[in-house]
């Protein structure tokens, strides 16, 4: 758990949100994709070596590796079918030739969070393809998983699918910062809940218990927190 928290702190520089910094530049992204790439490569280098180990080469390792896939969408056709990056081959499907870190970046390229990922022609058809997060339309790729399983084990008649983290039955509301709850007591309550996960946030508003006007960056974070089903 500590390793996951440290990784998230590196990649998601929440202080940029707290300071009210708005994404600027060509990609209009909140977080730095370079930090994400460096972090992913470090993990791969630590476990597999080298850092540019390909999806294809994983299937050739001398120790057992479970078949793994991630999905992304082509940026030029976000409404189209997903692209599946695989570490395995089966009936009419083949392992992906791109590096693991490239697939990880492609599936993480959520618009406004991280820059699109371009994978060049060395591993994809010329001139390469630009990808965005597969969560756009396939946030829960259960159907894709079943289709892949049928390709891997064509003689199997039954599969057990376990979906973790994307099967909440109650709908989660989407919050618009233009019409979020402006009640200061509600904001303080949410601030306190956020503080239990990000203790340093109190340094930005030492007088949060009595303030009647949270700074813009803090307010943005509070409004994000209001979309979370805390119960």
C-alpha positions in Angstrom: 0.0 0.0 0.0 2.8 2.4 0.9 4.4 1.8 -2.5 1.2 2.6 -4.3 0.8 5.8 -2.3 4.3 6.9 -3.0 3.8 6.2 -6.7 0.6 8.2 -6.8 2.3 11.1 -5.1 5.0 11.2 -7.7 2.7 11.0 -10.7 -0.3 13.1 -9.4 1.2 16.3 -8.2 -1.8 17.4 -6.2 0.0 20.6 -5.1 -0.6 21.9 -8.7 -4.3 21.6 -8.0 -4.0 23.2 -4.6 -2.2 26.2 -6.0 -4.9 26.7 -8.5 -2.7 26.1 -11.5 -4.7 25.5 -14.6 -3.4 23.3 -17.5 -1.9 25.3 -20.3 0.0 24.6 -23.5 -0.8 22.4 -26.4 -1.9 19.3 -24.5 -4.1 21.1 -21.9 -3.2 18.4 -19.3 -3.3 18.6 -15.6 -0.4 16.2 -14.9 3.1 15.7 -16.4 3.2 12.6 -18.6 7.0 12.6 -18.4 6.8 11.8 -14.7 4.4 9.0 -15.4 6.6 7.5 -18.1 9.7 7.6 -15.8 7.8 5.9 -13.0 6.4 3.2 -15.2 9.8 2.5 -16.8 11.4 2.3 -13.3 8.9 -0.4 -12.2 9.4 -2.4 -15.4 13.2 -2.1 -15.1 13.1 -3.3 -11.5 11.0 -6.3 -12.3 11.8 -7.4 -15.8 14.8 -5.5 -17.3 15.2 -3.7 -19.6 12.8 -0.8 -19.2 11.8 -1.1 -22.8 10.8 -4.8 -22.5 8.1 -5.5 -25.1 4.6 -7.0 -24.6 5.7 -9.7 -27.0 8.8 -10.7 -25.0 6.9 -11.2 -21.8 5.4 -14.4 -23.2 8.9 -15.8 -23.7 10.1 -15.4 -20.1 11.3 -18.5 -18.4 8.9 -18.1 -15.5 5.1 -18.1 -15.5 3.5 -14.8 -16.4 -0.3 -14.5 -16.5 -1.9 -13.4 -19.8 -2.4 -9.6 -19.5 -4.0 -7.0 -21.6 -4.9 -3.3 -21.4 -7.0 -1.3 -23.8 -6.8 2.2 -25.4 -8.7 4.1 -28.0 -7.3 5.7 -31.2 -7.4 9.4 -30.6 -8.5 10.0 -34.2 -11.5 7.7 -33.7 -12.5 7.9 -30.0 -15.9 6.4 -30.8 -14.5 3.4 -32.5 -13.6 0.0 -31.1 -10.8 -0.4 -28.5 -7.2 -1.4 -29.3 -6.1 -4.3 -27.2 -2.5 -4.5 -26.1 -1.7 -8.1 -25.3 1.1 -10.1 -23.6 -0.2 -13.3 -25.2 -1.3 -15.0 -28.5 -4.3 -17.1 -29.3 -6.7 -17.9 -32.1 -6.6 -15.0 -34.5 -4.9 -12.7 -31.9 -1.2 -11.9 -31.5 1.0 -10.4 -28.8 1.7 -6.7 -29.1 5.1 -5.7 -30.3 5.2 -2.3 -28.5 7.0 -1.8 -25.2 5.1 -2.5 -22.0 5.6 1.2 -20.9 4.1 2.4 -24.2 1.0 0.3 -23.6 0.7 1.5 -20.0 1.0 5.1 -21.2 -1.6 4.6 -23.9 -4.1 3.1 -21.5 -3.4 5.9 -19.0 -3.8 8.8 -21.4 -7.1 10.1 -20.0 -8.0 13.4 -21.7 -7.2 16.5 -19.6 -5.1 14.4 -17.2 -2.2 13.0 -19.3 -1.1 13.8 -22.9 -2.0 11.5 -25.7 0.4 8.6 -26.4 1.9 8.2 -29.9 3.4 4.8 -30.6 5.6 5.0 -33.7 5.8 2.9 -36.8 8.5 0.6 -35.4 5.9 -1.4 -33.6 2.7 -0.3 -35.4 1.6 0.3 -39.0 3.3 3.4 -40.5 3.2 6.3 -39.5 2.2 5.0 -36.1 -0.9 5.7 -34.0 -1.9 8.2 -31.3 -3.9 6.7 -28.4 -6.0 7.9 -25.5 -7.3 6.1 -22.4 -9.5 3.1 -23.2 -11.8 4.2 -20.3 -13.7 6.3 -22.9 -16.4 3.7 -23.6 -14.6 0.8 -22.0 -14.1 1.8 -18.4 -15.1 -1.7 -17.4 -13.8 -3.9 -20.2 -15.5 -7.1 -19.0 -16.9 -7.9 -22.4 -13.4 -7.5 -24.0 -12.0 -9.8 -21.3 -14.5 -12.5 -22.1 -13.8 -12.2 -25.9 -10.1 -12.5 -25.2 -10.6 -15.6 -23.0 -12.6 -17.3 -25.7 -9.7 -16.7 -28.1 -7.2 -18.0 -25.6 -9.2 -21.1 -24.5 -11.5 -21.9 -27.4 -12.6 -25.2 -26.1 -13.7 -23.9 -22.7 -17.4 -23.5 -22.2 -17.5 -21.7 -18.9 -15.6 -18.7 -17.6 -15.5 -17.0 -14.2 -15.2 -13.2 -14.4 -14.3 -11.2 -11.4 -14.7 -7.4 -11.8 -13.0 -5.3 -9.1 -13.6 -1.7 -8.6 -15.8 -0.9 -11.5 -19.0 -2.7 -10.5 -20.6 -0.2 -8.2 -24.4 -0.6 -8.5 -25.4 2.9 -7.4 -24.7 5.6 -10.0 -21.9 8.0 -9.1 -22.9 11.6 -9.7 -20.8 13.8 -12.0 -20.0 17.3 -10.6 -19.8 20.5 -12.5 -17.7 23.1 -10.8 -20.1 25.8 -11.9 -23.0 24.4 -9.9 -21.4 22.5 -7.0 -22.7 23.0 -3.5 -21.5 26.4 -2.2 -22.5 25.7 1.4 -19.4 26.5 3.5 -20.3 23.9 6.1 -20.5 21.2 3.4 -17.1 22.4 2.1 -15.5 22.2 5.5 -16.9 18.7 6.0 -15.4 17.6 2.6 -12.2 19.4 3.4 -11.9 17.4 6.6 -12.5 14.1 4.7 -9.8 15.0 2.2 -7.4 15.9 5.0 -7.6 12.4 6.3 -6.0 11.2 3.1 -3.8 14.3 2.3 -2.8 15.7 5.8 -0.5 18.3 4.3 -3.5 20.1 2.7 -4.1 21.9 6.0 -0.9 23.8 5.4 -2.7 25.6 2.6 -5.6 26.6 4.8 -4.5 26.7 8.4 -7.7 28.5 9.4 -10.0 26.0 7.6 -12.3 25.6 10.6 -13.4 29.3 10.5 -12.8 30.4 6.9 -15.7 31.5 4.9 -13.9 31.5 1.5 -11.6 28.6 0.5 -8.8 29.4 -2.0 -9.6 28.6 -5.6 -7.3 25.5 -5.8 -8.6 24.1 -2.5 -12.2 24.7 -3.7 -11.4 22.8 -6.9 -10.2 19.8 -4.8 -13.2 20.0 -2.5 -15.5 19.9 -5.6 -13.7 16.9 -6.9 -14.1 15.2 -3.5 -17.9 15.9 -3.6 -18.2 13.5 -6.5 -16.7 10.6 -4.5 -19.2 8.2 -2.9 -17.6 8.3 0.6 -20.1 5.9 2.1 
